[in-house]
């Protein structure tokens, strides 16, 4: 089987994982993840990812409501705390994964190291998105605080950044689950 290029595997271009990274998911498919007996670490991982998806959806909804004619100050009051929470939790989650979980997983299942390396590289791409969101959020907050005439433009830019970051983040979460959940369930994981 030919090796998939790095460009094809880049988070922004990827539409799923190559088959060679899915052998554990094939052995423990998604349909079984809801069954009783799911490892507590795997269940917690899915819960965290569900929370990130929920945060993303909540922020998308707030921006959509504002774009449909909502009040900019209401957007600010709701979106900035939601964004702060999202950024803090996702950054912390990635730091723990890259610093603790991923190195241990490489040892547990050396054959999946290429997939773990891919997920770790994703964190770098997502960190760039988080930085863009942070900067856009700060610019919007400062514009509202100063009653600046460009506050609506700053809100629109933040909304665009939230929109642009959604697809790669959701792709990463799904791909990470396809590698990590079966790995934890089938090989065990001591943390």
Backbone torsions as a table, in degrees:
resi	resn	phi	psi	omega
1	UNK	NA	128.8	-179.3
2	UNK	-67.2	145.4	179.7
3	UNK	-73.2	140.0	179.1
4	UNK	-78.3	137.2	-176.9
5	UNK	-70.7	156.8	178.4
6	UNK	-62.3	-35.7	179.4
7	UNK	-63.7	-40.3	179.7
8	UNK	-67.5	-31.8	-178.8
9	UNK	-86.2	-9.2	178.8
10	UNK	-58.1	141.2	-175.0
11	UNK	-54.4	-42.3	-177.2
12	UNK	-67.6	-22.5	-176.7
13	UNK	-106.2	-14.3	-171.1
14	UNK	-75.3	140.8	176.6
15	UNK	-119.8	20.1	-177.5
16	UNK	143.1	176.6	-177.6
17	UNK	-93.8	151.1	173.6
18	UNK	-65.4	152.3	-174.1
19	UNK	-56.4	-34.5	-177.9
20	UNK	-66.8	-16.6	177.1
21	UNK	-93.9	-1.5	-174.9
22	UNK	-108.8	10.2	-175.9
23	UNK	-63.2	-33.6	177.4
24	UNK	-72.9	-38.4	177.0
25	UNK	-65.3	-34.8	176.4
26	UNK	-62.9	-35.0	178.3
27	UNK	-78.0	-26.8	179.0
28	UNK	-137.2	79.4	-173.2
29	UNK	-70.3	161.6	-178.8
30	UNK	-53.1	-35.2	-178.1
31	UNK	-57.9	-25.4	-178.1
32	UNK	-90.4	-8.7	-174.6
33	UNK	-68.5	-21.1	-179.5
34	UNK	-89.3	-5.0	-178.4
35	UNK	-70.8	153.4	172.5
36	UNK	-60.4	149.8	178.6
37	UNK	97.9	4.8	176.0
38	UNK	-67.3	131.6	179.0
39	UNK	-50.8	141.5	-177.9
40	UNK	-60.6	-37.7	178.1
41	UNK	-65.4	-42.9	178.2
42	UNK	-63.8	-42.7	179.3
43	UNK	-63.2	-41.5	179.2
44	UNK	-64.9	-40.3	179.0
45	UNK	-59.3	-47.5	178.9
46	UNK	-63.4	-37.8	178.1
47	UNK	-63.7	-43.6	178.5
48	UNK	-62.5	-45.2	179.5
49	UNK	-64.0	-37.5	175.4
50	UNK	-61.7	-38.0	177.7
51	UNK	-64.1	-42.2	178.9
52	UNK	-65.1	-40.3	177.0
53	UNK	-63.3	-40.2	178.1
54	UNK	-64.2	-43.9	176.8
55	UNK	-59.4	-45.8	-179.4
56	UNK	-60.5	-46.3	179.5
57	UNK	-63.3	-39.0	178.5
58	UNK	-63.3	-45.9	179.3
59	UNK	-65.2	-41.3	176.3
60	UNK	-57.5	-43.1	-179.4
61	UNK	-64.5	-42.2	178.7
62	UNK	-62.5	-43.4	179.9
63	UNK	-66.6	-42.8	178.8
64	UNK	-61.1	-41.7	179.0
65	UNK	-62.5	-43.3	178.2
66	UNK	-65.2	-43.8	-179.1
67	UNK	-63.6	-24.6	178.9
68	UNK	-86.0	9.9	176.6
69	UNK	114.2	12.8	-179.8
70	UNK	-73.0	170.3	-178.6
71	UNK	-79.5	130.8	-177.4
72	UNK	-66.6	-34.4	178.5
73	UNK	-70.0	-35.6	175.0
74	UNK	-65.5	-39.6	176.1
75	UNK	-59.1	-48.4	-179.6
76	UNK	-59.4	-47.6	-177.4
77	UNK	-59.7	-33.7	-176.7
78	UNK	-97.2	-39.1	-172.7
79	UNK	-75.4	-40.9	-175.5
80	UNK	-62.2	-46.8	176.5
81	UNK	-64.4	-37.4	177.9
82	UNK	-63.2	-42.3	179.6
83	UNK	-65.0	-43.9	178.9
84	UNK	-59.0	-46.1	-180.0
85	UNK	-62.1	-46.0	179.3
86	UNK	-58.8	-49.5	-178.0
87	UNK	-61.8	-45.2	-178.5
88	UNK	-64.4	-46.4	-177.4
89	UNK	-67.8	-43.2	-178.4
90	UNK	-67.7	-42.5	177.8
91	UNK	-61.8	-45.4	178.7
92	UNK	-62.5	-42.3	178.9
93	UNK	-60.6	-45.5	-179.5
94	UNK	-66.6	-37.0	178.8
95	UNK	-63.7	-41.7	178.9
96	UNK	-66.9	-43.9	179.2
97	UNK	-60.2	-53.2	-176.0
98	UNK	-67.3	-34.9	-176.2
99	UNK	-85.9	-28.9	-174.5
100	UNK	-122.7	-57.4	-172.8
101	UNK	-66.9	-50.0	-174.1
102	UNK	-61.6	-44.6	177.2
103	UNK	-59.6	-40.5	178.9
104	UNK	-66.8	-37.9	-179.1
105	UNK	-67.8	-34.0	176.4
106	UNK	-61.2	-36.8	-179.8
107	UNK	-74.4	-39.4	-178.6
108	UNK	-65.4	-40.7	-175.4
109	UNK	-138.2	79.3	-177.7
110	UNK	-55.7	-29.2	-178.3
111	UNK	-63.7	-24.5	-177.5
112	UNK	-95.9	7.5	-176.8
113	UNK	-55.4	-38.7	179.6
114	UNK	-62.4	-39.2	177.3
115	UNK	-67.4	-41.4	178.0
116	UNK	-65.0	-40.7	177.1
117	UNK	-61.3	-40.0	177.7
118	UNK	-60.9	-46.6	179.4
119	UNK	-62.1	-39.1	178.9
120	UNK	-64.8	-40.9	176.1
121	UNK	-63.9	-36.8	176.1
122	UNK	-55.0	-38.7	-178.8
123	UNK	-59.3	-37.0	176.7
124	UNK	-63.5	-44.2	178.4
125	UNK	-65.0	-40.9	-180.0
126	UNK	-69.0	-35.1	177.7
127	UNK	-60.3	-38.8	176.7
128	UNK	-60.9	-42.1	177.4
129	UNK	-63.7	-41.8	179.1
130	UNK	-63.0	-38.9	178.4
131	UNK	-65.1	-41.6	177.2
132	UNK	-62.5	-42.5	178.2
133	UNK	-63.3	-43.3	179.1
134	UNK	-60.2	-49.7	-178.8
135	UNK	-63.2	-41.6	178.7
136	UNK	-66.5	-38.8	177.3
137	UNK	-65.1	-41.7	177.8
138	UNK	-63.2	-43.2	-179.4
139	UNK	-63.1	-41.2	177.5
140	UNK	-65.1	-46.2	179.8
141	UNK	-60.1	-45.5	-179.4
142	UNK	-65.5	-38.4	179.1
143	UNK	-64.9	-42.7	178.1
144	UNK	-65.6	-45.0	-178.5
145	UNK	-61.3	-32.4	-178.2
146	UNK	-96.3	5.8	-175.0
147	UNK	50.6	40.1	-177.0
148	UNK	-70.7	145.2	-179.6
149	UNK	-66.4	-17.1	-179.1
150	UNK	-97.6	17.6	-178.6
151	UNK	-58.6	-41.2	179.8
152	UNK	-65.7	-38.7	176.3
153	UNK	-63.5	-41.6	178.6
154	UNK	-64.2	-39.0	176.9
155	UNK	-64.6	-41.9	179.4
156	UNK	-64.0	-40.2	178.8
157	UNK	-65.8	-40.1	176.2
158	UNK	-63.9	-43.8	177.1
159	UNK	-59.0	-41.4	178.0
160	UNK	-63.7	-39.7	179.1
161	UNK	-66.3	-39.2	176.9
162	UNK	-63.7	-44.5	178.0
163	UNK	-60.7	-46.8	-176.4
164	UNK	-65.5	-32.2	-178.2
165	UNK	-82.0	-16.4	-173.4
166	UNK	-64.2	-52.4	-174.1
167	UNK	-62.0	-47.9	177.8
168	UNK	-62.3	-39.2	179.1
169	UNK	-62.7	-48.1	-179.0
170	UNK	-63.9	-36.7	175.9
171	UNK	-60.9	-46.9	-179.4
172	UNK	-61.1	-46.2	-178.6
173	UNK	-58.9	-45.0	-179.2
174	UNK	-64.8	-46.0	-179.4
175	UNK	-65.0	-39.8	178.4
176	UNK	-62.2	-43.6	177.8
177	UNK	-60.7	-40.8	-178.6
178	UNK	-63.3	-25.7	176.8
179	UNK	-93.2	-49.6	-167.8
180	UNK	-76.8	-44.3	-175.3
181	UNK	-62.3	-49.3	177.0
182	UNK	-63.9	-36.1	178.5
183	UNK	-60.0	-48.5	179.1
184	UNK	-62.4	-45.7	-175.2
185	UNK	-68.1	-42.0	-174.1
186	UNK	-87.5	-31.0	-175.4
187	UNK	-108.7	-10.1	-177.4
188	UNK	78.7	158.5	178.9
189	UNK	-154.3	124.4	175.7
190	UNK	-103.3	121.8	179.2
191	UNK	-118.0	NA	NA
